[in-house]
Amino acid sequence: MSQTKVAITIEEGVLAKIDALVRRKVFSNRSRAIQEAVLEKLERLDRNRLAEECAKLDSVFERAMADEGLSEESDAWPKY
C-alpha cells in the first residue's frame, strides 16, 4: 500500500509517551506508532458503527426469519 507523508500537531506529553514506546522497541519509530494508533481507532469506530446498526434490528423479526429459513433447509439436509 502506498504511503503519504503528513504533518501533525501533537501534545508534548503524548509525544513523550510515543518516544518511550519507541525506545522500548514496542514500535520501530514514531510514524509506525501513530499509524497503528490511527488504524486501531478507525477499526474501533467501524465496530461501533456495526453495533449501532445491529441495535436497530428487530430481534423478534430476525429470529422468525432465521427460524423460518432453518426449518425449510433442514428437510433438504442429508442425514448422517
PDB file of N, CA, C and O in Angstrom:
ATOM      1  N   MET A   1       0.852  -1.171   0.000  1.00  0.00           N
ATOM      2  CA  MET A   1       0.000   0.000   0.000  1.00  0.00           C
ATOM      3  C   MET A   1       0.900   1.237   0.000  1.00  0.00           C
ATOM      4  O   MET A   1       1.904   1.275   0.711  1.00  0.00           O
ATOM      5  N   SER A   2       0.552   2.219  -0.774  1.00  0.00           N
ATOM      6  CA  SER A   2       1.369   3.432  -0.830  1.00  0.00           C
ATOM      7  C   SER A   2       1.170   4.268   0.425  1.00  0.00           C
ATOM      8  O   SER A   2       0.130   4.201   1.081  1.00  0.00           O
ATOM      9  N   GLN A   3       2.171   5.042   0.738  1.00  0.00           N
ATOM     10  CA  GLN A   3       2.123   5.881   1.926  1.00  0.00           C
ATOM     11  C   GLN A   3       2.358   7.325   1.534  1.00  0.00           C
ATOM     12  O   GLN A   3       3.022   7.609   0.538  1.00  0.00           O
ATOM     13  N   THR A   4       1.810   8.235   2.323  1.00  0.00           N
ATOM     14  CA  THR A   4       1.951   9.663   2.090  1.00  0.00           C
ATOM     15  C   THR A   4       2.407  10.310   3.384  1.00  0.00           C
ATOM     16  O   THR A   4       1.916   9.979   4.463  1.00  0.00           O
ATOM     17  N   LYS A   5       3.341  11.226   3.272  1.00  0.00           N
ATOM     18  CA  LYS A   5       3.788  11.961   4.456  1.00  0.00           C
ATOM     19  C   LYS A   5       2.776  13.036   4.806  1.00  0.00           C
ATOM     20  O   LYS A   5       2.228  13.706   3.932  1.00  0.00           O
ATOM     21  N   VAL A   6       2.539  13.186   6.107  1.00  0.00           N
ATOM     22  CA  VAL A   6       1.672  14.249   6.603  1.00  0.00           C
ATOM     23  C   VAL A   6       2.339  14.877   7.821  1.00  0.00           C
ATOM     24  O   VAL A   6       3.144  14.238   8.500  1.00  0.00           O
ATOM     25  N   ALA A   7       2.006  16.100   8.084  1.00  0.00           N
ATOM     26  CA  ALA A   7       2.496  16.783   9.290  1.00  0.00           C
ATOM     27  C   ALA A   7       1.338  16.851  10.274  1.00  0.00           C
ATOM     28  O   ALA A   7       0.209  17.163   9.894  1.00  0.00           O
ATOM     29  N   ILE A   8       1.622  16.559  11.543  1.00  0.00           N
ATOM     30  CA  ILE A   8       0.578  16.634  12.565  1.00  0.00           C
ATOM     31  C   ILE A   8       1.080  17.465  13.732  1.00  0.00           C
ATOM     32  O   ILE A   8       2.282  17.637  13.932  1.00  0.00           O
ATOM     33  N   THR A   9       0.137  17.968  14.486  1.00  0.00           N
ATOM     34  CA  THR A   9       0.443  18.664  15.728  1.00  0.00           C
ATOM     35  C   THR A   9       0.000  17.742  16.848  1.00  0.00           C
ATOM     36  O   THR A   9      -1.114  17.217  16.831  1.00  0.00           O
ATOM     37  N   ILE A  10       0.887  17.547  17.828  1.00  0.00           N
ATOM     38  CA  ILE A  10       0.600  16.602  18.894  1.00  0.00           C
ATOM     39  C   ILE A  10       1.111  17.173  20.220  1.00  0.00           C
ATOM     40  O   ILE A  10       2.136  17.853  20.256  1.00  0.00           O
ATOM     41  N   GLU A  11       0.405  16.897  21.280  1.00  0.00           N
ATOM     42  CA  GLU A  11       0.809  17.395  22.596  1.00  0.00           C
ATOM     43  C   GLU A  11       2.154  16.787  22.990  1.00  0.00           C
ATOM     44  O   GLU A  11       2.450  15.636  22.668  1.00  0.00           O
ATOM     45  N   GLU A  12       2.954  17.574  23.685  1.00  0.00           N
ATOM     46  CA  GLU A  12       4.289  17.122  24.083  1.00  0.00           C
ATOM     47  C   GLU A  12       4.232  15.868  24.953  1.00  0.00           C
ATOM     48  O   GLU A  12       5.066  14.975  24.805  1.00  0.00           O
ATOM     49  N   GLY A  13       3.275  15.795  25.841  1.00  0.00           N
ATOM     50  CA  GLY A  13       3.147  14.628  26.711  1.00  0.00           C
ATOM     51  C   GLY A  13       2.851  13.356  25.932  1.00  0.00           C
ATOM     52  O   GLY A  13       3.385  12.289  26.234  1.00  0.00           O
ATOM     53  N   VAL A  14       2.000  13.482  24.934  1.00  0.00           N
ATOM     54  CA  VAL A  14       1.675  12.330  24.095  1.00  0.00           C
ATOM     55  C   VAL A  14       2.906  11.901  23.314  1.00  0.00           C
ATOM     56  O   VAL A  14       3.200  10.710  23.207  1.00  0.00           O
ATOM     57  N   LEU A  15       3.617  12.864  22.774  1.00  0.00           N
ATOM     58  CA  LEU A  15       4.835  12.557  22.019  1.00  0.00           C
ATOM     59  C   LEU A  15       5.882  11.886  22.912  1.00  0.00           C
ATOM     60  O   LEU A  15       6.587  10.978  22.470  1.00  0.00           O
ATOM     61  N   ALA A  16       5.981  12.327  24.151  1.00  0.00           N
ATOM     62  CA  ALA A  16       6.926  11.710  25.091  1.00  0.00           C
ATOM     63  C   ALA A  16       6.568  10.245  25.322  1.00  0.00           C
ATOM     64  O   ALA A  16       7.457   9.397  25.403  1.00  0.00           O
ATOM     65  N   LYS A  17       5.279   9.941  25.428  1.00  0.00           N
ATOM     66  CA  LYS A  17       4.851   8.555  25.610  1.00  0.00           C
ATOM     67  C   LYS A  17       5.171   7.717  24.370  1.00  0.00           C
ATOM     68  O   LYS A  17       5.599   6.568  24.481  1.00  0.00           O
ATOM     69  N   ILE A  18       4.959   8.300  23.198  1.00  0.00           N
ATOM     70  CA  ILE A  18       5.282   7.598  21.956  1.00  0.00           C
ATOM     71  C   ILE A  18       6.782   7.327  21.883  1.00  0.00           C
ATOM     72  O   ILE A  18       7.206   6.224  21.539  1.00  0.00           O
ATOM     73  N   ASP A  19       7.572   8.334  22.207  1.00  0.00           N
ATOM     74  CA  ASP A  19       9.026   8.168  22.182  1.00  0.00           C
ATOM     75  C   ASP A  19       9.476   7.078  23.154  1.00  0.00           C
ATOM     76  O   ASP A  19      10.400   6.322  22.855  1.00  0.00           O
ATOM     77  N   ALA A  20       8.833   6.995  24.304  1.00  0.00           N
ATOM     78  CA  ALA A  20       9.178   5.955  25.280  1.00  0.00           C
ATOM     79  C   ALA A  20       8.880   4.568  24.699  1.00  0.00           C
ATOM     80  O   ALA A  20       9.651   3.629  24.897  1.00  0.00           O
ATOM     81  N   LEU A  21       7.777   4.448  23.994  1.00  0.00           N
ATOM     82  CA  LEU A  21       7.435   3.167  23.367  1.00  0.00           C
ATOM     83  C   LEU A  21       8.438   2.800  22.278  1.00  0.00           C
ATOM     84  O   LEU A  21       8.791   1.633  22.114  1.00  0.00           O
ATOM     85  N   VAL A  22       8.889   3.802  21.540  1.00  0.00           N
ATOM     86  CA  VAL A  22       9.899   3.557  20.503  1.00  0.00           C
ATOM     87  C   VAL A  22      11.212   3.122  21.155  1.00  0.00           C
ATOM     88  O   VAL A  22      11.859   2.192  20.674  1.00  0.00           O
ATOM     89  N   ARG A  23      11.607   3.774  22.231  1.00  0.00           N
ATOM     90  CA  ARG A  23      12.842   3.386  22.932  1.00  0.00           C
ATOM     91  C   ARG A  23      12.762   1.957  23.467  1.00  0.00           C
ATOM     92  O   ARG A  23      13.757   1.233  23.488  1.00  0.00           O
ATOM     93  N   ARG A  24      11.554   1.560  23.903  1.00  0.00           N
ATOM     94  CA  ARG A  24      11.368   0.199  24.421  1.00  0.00           C
ATOM     95  C   ARG A  24      11.170  -0.811  23.295  1.00  0.00           C
ATOM     96  O   ARG A  24      10.952  -1.995  23.552  1.00  0.00           O
ATOM     97  N   LYS A  25      11.244  -0.347  22.055  1.00  0.00           N
ATOM     98  CA  LYS A  25      11.115  -1.202  20.856  1.00  0.00           C
ATOM     99  C   LYS A  25       9.708  -1.786  20.683  1.00  0.00           C
ATOM    100  O   LYS A  25       9.530  -2.813  20.028  1.00  0.00           O
ATOM    101  N   VAL A  26       8.717  -1.123  21.276  1.00  0.00           N
ATOM    102  CA  VAL A  26       7.332  -1.530  21.045  1.00  0.00           C
ATOM    103  C   VAL A  26       6.955  -1.187  19.609  1.00  0.00           C
ATOM    104  O   VAL A  26       6.244  -1.941  18.944  1.00  0.00           O
ATOM    105  N   PHE A  27       7.437  -0.044  19.141  1.00  0.00           N
ATOM    106  CA  PHE A  27       7.262   0.391  17.755  1.00  0.00           C
ATOM    107  C   PHE A  27       8.629   0.716  17.180  1.00  0.00           C
ATOM    108  O   PHE A  27       9.543   1.100  17.910  1.00  0.00           O
ATOM    109  N   SER A  28       8.766   0.561  15.878  1.00  0.00           N
ATOM    110  CA  SER A  28      10.056   0.824  15.243  1.00  0.00           C
ATOM    111  C   SER A  28      10.369   2.314  15.162  1.00  0.00           C
ATOM    112  O   SER A  28      11.535   2.708  15.160  1.00  0.00           O
ATOM    113  N   ASN A  29       9.327   3.140  15.097  1.00  0.00           N
ATOM    114  CA  ASN A  29       9.526   4.584  15.020  1.00  0.00           C
ATOM    115  C   ASN A  29       8.222   5.307  15.342  1.00  0.00           C
ATOM    116  O   ASN A  29       7.182   4.675  15.530  1.00  0.00           O
ATOM    117  N   ARG A  30       8.287   6.624  15.403  1.00  0.00           N
ATOM    118  CA  ARG A  30       7.097   7.426  15.718  1.00  0.00           C
ATOM    119  C   ARG A  30       5.988   7.216  14.686  1.00  0.00           C
ATOM    120  O   ARG A  30       4.817   7.060  15.032  1.00  0.00           O
ATOM    121  N   SER A  31       6.379   7.217  13.434  1.00  0.00           N
ATOM    122  CA  SER A  31       5.378   7.078  12.374  1.00  0.00           C
ATOM    123  C   SER A  31       4.589   5.787  12.523  1.00  0.00           C
ATOM    124  O   SER A  31       3.364   5.778  12.398  1.00  0.00           O
ATOM    125  N   ARG A  32       5.305   4.692  12.792  1.00  0.00           N
ATOM    126  CA  ARG A  32       4.631   3.396  12.950  1.00  0.00           C
ATOM    127  C   ARG A  32       3.686   3.427  14.149  1.00  0.00           C
ATOM    128  O   ARG A  32       2.575   2.902  14.071  1.00  0.00           O
ATOM    129  N   ALA A  33       4.107   4.025  15.240  1.00  0.00           N
ATOM    130  CA  ALA A  33       3.268   4.105  16.435  1.00  0.00           C
ATOM    131  C   ALA A  33       1.982   4.882  16.147  1.00  0.00           C
ATOM    132  O   ALA A  33       0.889   4.446  16.507  1.00  0.00           O
ATOM    133  N   ILE A  34       2.124   6.017  15.506  1.00  0.00           N
ATOM    134  CA  ILE A  34       0.953   6.848  15.210  1.00  0.00           C
ATOM    135  C   ILE A  34       0.060   6.168  14.188  1.00  0.00           C
ATOM    136  O   ILE A  34      -1.164   6.209  14.312  1.00  0.00           O
ATOM    137  N   GLN A  35       0.655   5.543  13.176  1.00  0.00           N
ATOM    138  CA  GLN A  35      -0.138   4.847  12.160  1.00  0.00           C
ATOM    139  C   GLN A  35      -0.953   3.723  12.785  1.00  0.00           C
ATOM    140  O   GLN A  35      -2.137   3.576  12.483  1.00  0.00           O
ATOM    141  N   GLU A  36      -0.335   2.932  13.648  1.00  0.00           N
ATOM    142  CA  GLU A  36      -1.065   1.835  14.283  1.00  0.00           C
ATOM    143  C   GLU A  36      -2.157   2.353  15.211  1.00  0.00           C
ATOM    144  O   GLU A  36      -3.227   1.750  15.301  1.00  0.00           O
ATOM    145  N   ALA A  37      -1.904   3.450  15.893  1.00  0.00           N
ATOM    146  CA  ALA A  37      -2.926   4.029  16.774  1.00  0.00           C
ATOM    147  C   ALA A  37      -4.130   4.514  15.964  1.00  0.00           C
ATOM    148  O   ALA A  37      -5.277   4.303  16.359  1.00  0.00           O
ATOM    149  N   VAL A  38      -3.864   5.153  14.849  1.00  0.00           N
ATOM    150  CA  VAL A  38      -4.953   5.645  13.997  1.00  0.00           C
ATOM    151  C   VAL A  38      -5.747   4.470  13.421  1.00  0.00           C
ATOM    152  O   VAL A  38      -6.977   4.502  13.410  1.00  0.00           O
ATOM    153  N   LEU A  39      -5.055   3.439  12.945  1.00  0.00           N
ATOM    154  CA  LEU A  39      -5.750   2.269  12.396  1.00  0.00           C
ATOM    155  C   LEU A  39      -6.617   1.591  13.447  1.00  0.00           C
ATOM    156  O   LEU A  39      -7.747   1.188  13.171  1.00  0.00           O
ATOM    157  N   GLU A  40      -6.070   1.470  14.663  1.00  0.00           N
ATOM    158  CA  GLU A  40      -6.842   0.855  15.738  1.00  0.00           C
ATOM    159  C   GLU A  40      -8.098   1.667  16.037  1.00  0.00           C
ATOM    160  O   GLU A  40      -9.167   1.092  16.242  1.00  0.00           O
ATOM    161  N   LYS A  41      -7.988   2.964  16.066  1.00  0.00           N
ATOM    162  CA  LYS A  41      -9.143   3.823  16.330  1.00  0.00           C
ATOM    163  C   LYS A  41     -10.175   3.697  15.217  1.00  0.00           C
ATOM    164  O   LYS A  41     -11.374   3.624  15.487  1.00  0.00           O
ATOM    165  N   LEU A  42      -9.721   3.672  13.972  1.00  0.00           N
ATOM    166  CA  LEU A  42     -10.649   3.527  12.846  1.00  0.00           C
ATOM    167  C   LEU A  42     -11.388   2.191  12.901  1.00  0.00           C
ATOM    168  O   LEU A  42     -12.587   2.133  12.629  1.00  0.00           O
ATOM    169  N   GLU A  43     -10.680   1.121  13.250  1.00  0.00           N
ATOM    170  CA  GLU A  43     -11.330  -0.185  13.379  1.00  0.00           C
ATOM    171  C   GLU A  43     -12.361  -0.177  14.503  1.00  0.00           C
ATOM    172  O   GLU A  43     -13.444  -0.746  14.367  1.00  0.00           O
ATOM    173  N   ARG A  44     -12.015   0.473  15.613  1.00  0.00           N
ATOM    174  CA  ARG A  44     -12.955   0.565  16.737  1.00  0.00           C
ATOM    175  C   ARG A  44     -14.204   1.336  16.326  1.00  0.00           C
ATOM    176  O   ARG A  44     -15.316   0.947  16.683  1.00  0.00           O
ATOM    177  N   LEU A  45     -14.035   2.411  15.588  1.00  0.00           N
ATOM    178  CA  LEU A  45     -15.189   3.186  15.118  1.00  0.00           C
ATOM    179  C   LEU A  45     -16.061   2.350  14.187  1.00  0.00           C
ATOM    180  O   LEU A  45     -17.288   2.430  14.253  1.00  0.00           O
ATOM    181  N   ASP A  46     -15.443   1.551  13.322  1.00  0.00           N
ATOM    182  CA  ASP A  46     -16.208   0.681  12.429  1.00  0.00           C
ATOM    183  C   ASP A  46     -17.006  -0.347  13.225  1.00  0.00           C
ATOM    184  O   ASP A  46     -18.168  -0.608  12.914  1.00  0.00           O
ATOM    185  N   ARG A  47     -16.384  -0.933  14.255  1.00  0.00           N
ATOM    186  CA  ARG A  47     -17.102  -1.914  15.081  1.00  0.00           C
ATOM    187  C   ARG A  47     -18.276  -1.253  15.800  1.00  0.00           C
ATOM    188  O   ARG A  47     -19.356  -1.836  15.899  1.00  0.00           O
ATOM    189  N   ASN A  48     -18.065  -0.044  16.299  1.00  0.00           N
ATOM    190  CA  ASN A  48     -19.148   0.668  16.980  1.00  0.00           C
ATOM    191  C   ASN A  48     -20.292   0.954  16.021  1.00  0.00           C
ATOM    192  O   ASN A  48     -21.463   0.840  16.384  1.00  0.00           O
ATOM    193  N   ARG A  49     -19.944   1.325  14.798  1.00  0.00           N
ATOM    194  CA  ARG A  49     -20.983   1.598  13.803  1.00  0.00           C
ATOM    195  C   ARG A  49     -21.776   0.334  13.503  1.00  0.00           C
ATOM    196  O   ARG A  49     -22.999   0.383  13.377  1.00  0.00           O
ATOM    197  N   LEU A  50     -21.086  -0.800  13.388  1.00  0.00           N
ATOM    198  CA  LEU A  50     -21.773  -2.064  13.148  1.00  0.00           C
ATOM    199  C   LEU A  50     -22.693  -2.406  14.316  1.00  0.00           C
ATOM    200  O   LEU A  50     -23.821  -2.851  14.106  1.00  0.00           O
ATOM    201  N   ALA A  51     -22.223  -2.205  15.534  1.00  0.00           N
ATOM    202  CA  ALA A  51     -23.042  -2.479  16.715  1.00  0.00           C
ATOM    203  C   ALA A  51     -24.277  -1.583  16.739  1.00  0.00           C
ATOM    204  O   ALA A  51     -25.366  -2.032  17.098  1.00  0.00           O
ATOM    205  N   GLU A  52     -24.109  -0.321  16.361  1.00  0.00           N
ATOM    206  CA  GLU A  52     -25.248   0.602  16.325  1.00  0.00           C
ATOM    207  C   GLU A  52     -26.272   0.155  15.289  1.00  0.00           C
ATOM    208  O   GLU A  52     -27.475   0.215  15.542  1.00  0.00           O
ATOM    209  N   GLU A  53     -25.806  -0.292  14.129  1.00  0.00           N
ATOM    210  CA  GLU A  53     -26.726  -0.756  13.095  1.00  0.00           C
ATOM    211  C   GLU A  53     -27.434  -2.037  13.530  1.00  0.00           C
ATOM    212  O   GLU A  53     -28.625  -2.208  13.269  1.00  0.00           O
ATOM    213  N   CYS A  54     -26.711  -2.931  14.189  1.00  0.00           N
ATOM    214  CA  CYS A  54     -27.325  -4.169  14.673  1.00  0.00           C
ATOM    215  C   CYS A  54     -28.382  -3.875  15.728  1.00  0.00           C
ATOM    216  O   CYS A  54     -29.393  -4.574  15.806  1.00  0.00           O
ATOM    217  N   ALA A  55     -28.160  -2.857  16.532  1.00  0.00           N
ATOM    218  CA  ALA A  55     -29.120  -2.497  17.577  1.00  0.00           C
ATOM    219  C   ALA A  55     -30.438  -2.019  16.978  1.00  0.00           C
ATOM    220  O   ALA A  55     -31.472  -2.067  17.645  1.00  0.00           O
ATOM    221  N   LYS A  56     -30.416  -1.566  15.750  1.00  0.00           N
ATOM    222  CA  LYS A  56     -31.633  -1.091  15.090  1.00  0.00           C
ATOM    223  C   LYS A  56     -32.516  -2.239  14.603  1.00  0.00           C
ATOM    224  O   LYS A  56     -33.689  -2.033  14.293  1.00  0.00           O
ATOM    225  N   LEU A  57     -31.955  -3.448  14.537  1.00  0.00           N
ATOM    226  CA  LEU A  57     -32.720  -4.587  14.035  1.00  0.00           C
ATOM    227  C   LEU A  57     -33.796  -5.004  15.025  1.00  0.00           C
ATOM    228  O   LEU A  57     -33.629  -4.867  16.237  1.00  0.00           O
ATOM    229  N   ASP A  58     -34.895  -5.512  14.499  1.00  0.00           N
ATOM    230  CA  ASP A  58     -35.983  -6.047  15.320  1.00  0.00           C
ATOM    231  C   ASP A  58     -35.640  -7.500  15.617  1.00  0.00           C
ATOM    232  O   ASP A  58     -35.722  -8.349  14.730  1.00  0.00           O
ATOM    233  N   SER A  59     -35.259  -7.792  16.854  1.00  0.00           N
ATOM    234  CA  SER A  59     -34.782  -9.133  17.201  1.00  0.00           C
ATOM    235  C   SER A  59     -35.856 -10.201  17.016  1.00  0.00           C
ATOM    236  O   SER A  59     -35.534 -11.327  16.634  1.00  0.00           O
ATOM    237  N   VAL A  60     -37.115  -9.882  17.273  1.00  0.00           N
ATOM    238  CA  VAL A  60     -38.193 -10.851  17.102  1.00  0.00           C
ATOM    239  C   VAL A  60     -38.346 -11.203  15.630  1.00  0.00           C
ATOM    240  O   VAL A  60     -38.479 -12.374  15.276  1.00  0.00           O
ATOM    241  N   PHE A  61     -38.326 -10.193  14.780  1.00  0.00           N
ATOM    242  CA  PHE A  61     -38.445 -10.420  13.336  1.00  0.00           C
ATOM    243  C   PHE A  61     -37.246 -11.207  12.818  1.00  0.00           C
ATOM    244  O   PHE A  61     -37.410 -12.146  12.039  1.00  0.00           O
ATOM    245  N   GLU A  62     -36.036 -10.830  13.247  1.00  0.00           N
ATOM    246  CA  GLU A  62     -34.828 -11.513  12.785  1.00  0.00           C
ATOM    247  C   GLU A  62     -34.837 -12.976  13.219  1.00  0.00           C
ATOM    248  O   GLU A  62     -34.440 -13.847  12.445  1.00  0.00           O
ATOM    249  N   ARG A  63     -35.285 -13.264  14.450  1.00  0.00           N
ATOM    250  CA  ARG A  63     -35.366 -14.643  14.935  1.00  0.00           C
ATOM    251  C   ARG A  63     -36.361 -15.439  14.101  1.00  0.00           C
ATOM    252  O   ARG A  63     -36.090 -16.582  13.733  1.00  0.00           O
ATOM    253  N   ALA A  64     -37.513 -14.839  13.801  1.00  0.00           N
ATOM    254  CA  ALA A  64     -38.523 -15.521  12.990  1.00  0.00           C
ATOM    255  C   ALA A  64     -37.984 -15.831  11.605  1.00  0.00           C
ATOM    256  O   ALA A  64     -38.223 -16.913  11.068  1.00  0.00           O
ATOM    257  N   MET A  65     -37.257 -14.883  11.024  1.00  0.00           N
ATOM    258  CA  MET A  65     -36.677 -15.117   9.700  1.00  0.00           C
ATOM    259  C   MET A  65     -35.648 -16.247   9.753  1.00  0.00           C
ATOM    260  O   MET A  65     -35.614 -17.096   8.862  1.00  0.00           O
ATOM    261  N   ALA A  66     -34.825 -16.261  10.775  1.00  0.00           N
ATOM    262  CA  ALA A  66     -33.804 -17.306  10.914  1.00  0.00           C
ATOM    263  C   ALA A  66     -34.458 -18.667  11.119  1.00  0.00           C
ATOM    264  O   ALA A  66     -34.060 -19.652  10.498  1.00  0.00           O
ATOM    265  N   ASP A  67     -35.466 -18.722  11.995  1.00  0.00           N
ATOM    266  CA  ASP A  67     -36.142 -19.988  12.260  1.00  0.00           C
ATOM    267  C   ASP A  67     -36.859 -20.495  11.022  1.00  0.00           C
ATOM    268  O   ASP A  67     -36.856 -21.696  10.753  1.00  0.00           O
ATOM    269  N   GLU A  68     -37.465 -19.606  10.276  1.00  0.00           N
ATOM    270  CA  GLU A  68     -38.155 -19.983   9.050  1.00  0.00           C
ATOM    271  C   GLU A  68     -37.168 -20.556   8.038  1.00  0.00           C
ATOM    272  O   GLU A  68     -37.432 -21.580   7.407  1.00  0.00           O
ATOM    273  N   GLY A  69     -36.052 -19.897   7.897  1.00  0.00           N
ATOM    274  CA  GLY A  69     -35.034 -20.374   6.955  1.00  0.00           C
ATOM    275  C   GLY A  69     -34.472 -21.720   7.357  1.00  0.00           C
ATOM    276  O   GLY A  69     -34.224 -22.568   6.500  1.00  0.00           O
ATOM    277  N   LEU A  70     -34.266 -21.931   8.651  1.00  0.00           N
ATOM    278  CA  LEU A  70     -33.737 -23.206   9.124  1.00  0.00           C
ATOM    279  C   LEU A  70     -34.723 -24.338   8.925  1.00  0.00           C
ATOM    280  O   LEU A  70     -34.332 -25.442   8.546  1.00  0.00           O
ATOM    281  N   SER A  71     -35.995 -24.079   9.176  1.00  0.00           N
ATOM    282  CA  SER A  71     -36.974 -25.162   9.055  1.00  0.00           C
ATOM    283  C   SER A  71     -37.117 -25.598   7.601  1.00  0.00           C
ATOM    284  O   SER A  71     -37.300 -26.786   7.335  1.00  0.00           O
ATOM    285  N   GLU A  72     -37.040 -24.674   6.665  1.00  0.00           N
ATOM    286  CA  GLU A  72     -37.135 -25.026   5.250  1.00  0.00           C
ATOM    287  C   GLU A  72     -35.908 -25.796   4.794  1.00  0.00           C
ATOM    288  O   GLU A  72     -36.033 -26.757   4.035  1.00  0.00           O
ATOM    289  N   GLU A  73     -34.728 -25.394   5.239  1.00  0.00           N
ATOM    290  CA  GLU A  73     -33.498 -26.004   4.780  1.00  0.00           C
ATOM    291  C   GLU A  73     -33.240 -27.357   5.421  1.00  0.00           C
ATOM    292  O   GLU A  73     -32.598 -28.209   4.807  1.00  0.00           O
ATOM    293  N   SER A  74     -33.722 -27.578   6.639  1.00  0.00           N
ATOM    294  CA  SER A  74     -33.393 -28.805   7.354  1.00  0.00           C
ATOM    295  C   SER A  74     -33.934 -30.038   6.647  1.00  0.00           C
ATOM    296  O   SER A  74     -33.353 -31.114   6.784  1.00  0.00           O
ATOM    297  N   ASP A  75     -35.040 -29.921   5.887  1.00  0.00           N
ATOM    298  CA  ASP A  75     -35.582 -31.056   5.155  1.00  0.00           C
ATOM    299  C   ASP A  75     -34.636 -31.501   4.039  1.00  0.00           C
ATOM    300  O   ASP A  75     -34.582 -32.677   3.679  1.00  0.00           O
ATOM    301  N   ALA A  76     -33.883 -30.517   3.495  1.00  0.00           N
ATOM    302  CA  ALA A  76     -33.001 -30.830   2.373  1.00  0.00           C
ATOM    303  C   ALA A  76     -31.627 -31.311   2.819  1.00  0.00           C
ATOM    304  O   ALA A  76     -30.839 -31.764   1.989  1.00  0.00           O
ATOM    305  N   TRP A  77     -31.326 -31.222   4.096  1.00  0.00           N
ATOM    306  CA  TRP A  77     -30.009 -31.633   4.593  1.00  0.00           C
ATOM    307  C   TRP A  77     -29.933 -33.160   4.633  1.00  0.00           C
ATOM    308  O   TRP A  77     -30.896 -33.821   5.022  1.00  0.00           O
ATOM    309  N   PRO A  78     -28.799 -33.713   4.235  1.00  0.00           N
ATOM    310  CA  PRO A  78     -28.674 -35.179   4.296  1.00  0.00           C
ATOM    311  C   PRO A  78     -28.570 -35.654   5.747  1.00  0.00           C
ATOM    312  O   PRO A  78     -28.053 -34.949   6.613  1.00  0.00           O
ATOM    313  N   LYS A  79     -29.067 -36.853   5.985  1.00  0.00           N
ATOM    314  CA  LYS A  79     -28.965 -37.433   7.333  1.00  0.00           C
ATOM    315  C   LYS A  79     -27.660 -38.201   7.415  1.00  0.00           C
ATOM    316  O   LYS A  79     -27.303 -38.939   6.497  1.00  0.00           O
ATOM    317  N   TYR A  80     -26.965 -38.026   8.498  1.00  0.00           N
ATOM    318  CA  TYR A  80     -25.677 -38.693   8.683  1.00  0.00           C
ATOM    319  C   TYR A  80     -25.822 -39.807   9.675  1.00  0.00           C
ATOM    320  O   TYR A  80     -24.849 -40.498   9.974  1.00  0.00           O
TER     321      TYR A  80
END
